[in-house]
Amino acid sequence: MWLLLPFVILPIVEIALFIQVGSAIGVLPVIALVLGSAVAGAAVMRRQGARAALDLQRAMQDFRDPGRPMAHGALVMIAGLLMVVPGLFTSALGLLLLIPPVRSLILRQMAARVQVSGSGFSYRQGHGAEAEFGADPAGFRPGRGWRDEGVIDGEYSVQDDPPAPVREGLTDQGAQKGPEGGPRRGDSGWTRH
């Protein structure tokens, strides 16, 4: 139910804004404003998307955390998308997202709500007498949920030697000699024993 609420409220807000702004400045300027916003949004998505990709690449080359440029790039793309959607309210939201301090504020708010959990493996810092008996010297220790049953899963297949007629053709033994007494042309000599 909550998911459908924006799809119901947003068109009502957009229609109300069209009526209010249209009565203040006229119908043609409002239509021009909406079309201009769509063109500007497409240009923003094109230019800022390329810039965000360069920032991400630069962060990777400098061995910095790529999360910040990636998040800013995603918000810029959302801003461009909001500007492309016809409407004054969505265009205003898109313009707000293009302001870097607003993006930083949104990212800080989102980061405060994110909870990071472990992946199931942990590393122990103890060495020597501090480490558990029989522990891995590198400090690797299975995390929660790890079951050590002493069994290693694997697959294998048994391959027998090929039958005798096929095996005979695999070597150059018994190969005929050429006219000069050497090996016949085409015999490489690699399989002679």
DAURTA-V904887 format. One record per run of one state. SS is the DSSP state (H for helix, E for strand, C for the rest). FROM is the first residue (numbers start at 1). LEN is the number of residues. If there is no record, write none. Layout:
BEGIN
ss:SS from:FROM len:LEN
ss:SS from:FROM len:LEN
END
This chain:
BEGIN
ss:C from:1 len:1
ss:H from:2 len:24
ss:C from:26 len:1
ss:H from:27 len:35
ss:C from:62 len:5
ss:H from:67 len:18
ss:C from:85 len:3
ss:H from:88 len:10
ss:C from:98 len:2
ss:H from:100 len:14
ss:C from:114 len:7
ss:E from:121 len:3
ss:C from:124 len:4
ss:H from:128 len:3
ss:C from:131 len:9
ss:E from:140 len:3
ss:C from:143 len:21
ss:H from:164 len:5
ss:C from:169 len:8
ss:E from:177 len:1
ss:C from:178 len:5
ss:E from:183 len:1
ss:C from:184 len:10
END
